[in-house]
Amino acid sequence: KEKVEITKAQRALMKVIVDAYNRHKIPQDVAKKLLQDQYSAEENFLLLTEMATSQVQVLVEFTKNIPGFLSLNHEDQIALLKGSAVEAMFLRSAQVFSQKMPNGHTEVLEERIRKSGISEEFMTPMFNFYKSIGELHMIEEEQALLTAITILTPDRPFVKDQQAVERLQEPMLEVLRKLCVLQHPQEPQYFARLLGRLTELRTLNHYHAEMLTSWRMNDHKFTPLLCEIWDVQ
Ligand SMILES: O=C(c1ccccc1)c1ccc(-c2nc3ccccc3n2[C@H](C(=O)NC2CCCCC2)C2CCCCC2)cc1
């Protein structure tokens, strides 16, 4: 049986990532807001663009705290943020959806999202992802590391020095692997399941522009930041 131990350096790395993640978590209030009232497709779209805009700003701050990120080539820093922003938004949405709520609230939240204006065809893949994230019952260290690993994906479009990104992503993967073994001793496949979610995220990322433009309303307005990040308008 492999004796798994997290070294002092790995614990320090994890602390930096988790502290940055907690400092830069956008307020959970989107779930509360959605539970409070029903909104029109237009109001929901506005809420989404507001939430997503602040989440991108928060994501940039979190990313700047990833050890070594600011030493990467500047164009590559932009390429990594641009390439991971939608996935980070879905990962954060999944974590918001899966958070512990009083009985029946998750069902109401799901209903509100189903009726928010997103076109029908994307509901199944989106909620399948949310539920598969929920089933993992991730601790915050796992959530924070998974977000950092998503950002540090070497094969994003336009990344020039992929090896430099791999050198940053690998220690994160190793810490997460050890953490999974220690946290879920009965589930040797847990780490593999976690990484499998990143593959599912890429498929969601794949049709994000279509999800946005098919939002059941006309003249979708985006903030300049979202136009950059979401490749729309
Ligand atoms: O179609 C979507 C899209 C957007 C951009 C790119 C690609 C797809 C697309 C994208 C997220 C969600 C989505 N899934 C959620 C799960 C739980 C709670 C809220 C959720 N949301 C939206 C939201 O505010 N997300 C926040 C969460 C914090 C981090 C920033 C984002 C609201 C917006 C008001 C109406 C109802 C859903 C629902 C739909």
The ligand as an ORCA input file, in Angstrom:
! r2SCAN-3c Opt
* xyz 0 1
  O     -25.904     29.982    -20.732
  C     -24.976     30.168    -19.947
  C     -23.663     30.579    -20.478
  C     -23.112     31.803    -20.140
  C     -21.875     32.140    -20.652
  C     -21.178     31.273    -21.482
  C     -21.756     30.048    -21.771
  C     -22.979     29.703    -21.290
  C     -25.151     29.940    -18.489
  C     -24.092     30.097    -17.599
  C     -24.272     29.904    -16.214
  C     -25.512     29.500    -15.732
  C     -25.696     29.286    -14.306
  N     -25.635     28.090    -13.717
  C     -25.855     28.294    -12.396
  C     -25.902     27.394    -11.322
  C     -26.151     27.868    -10.050
  C     -26.372     29.251     -9.825
  C     -26.329     30.166    -10.903
  C     -26.063     29.666    -12.164
  N     -25.942     30.248    -13.396
  C     -26.094     31.666    -13.750
  C     -25.068     32.474    -12.958
  O     -25.346     33.572    -12.514
  N     -23.864     31.874    -12.752
  C     -22.803     32.572    -12.016
  C     -22.428     31.712    -10.807
  C     -21.196     32.272    -10.096
  C     -20.039     32.461    -11.056
  C     -20.429     33.350    -12.235
  C     -21.630     32.797    -12.973
  C     -27.532     32.148    -13.547
  C     -27.716     33.532    -14.202
  C     -29.151     34.018    -14.112
  C     -30.107     33.014    -14.718
  C     -29.950     31.645    -14.082
  C     -28.504     31.148    -14.150
  C     -26.576     29.339    -16.630
  C     -26.385     29.551    -17.997
*
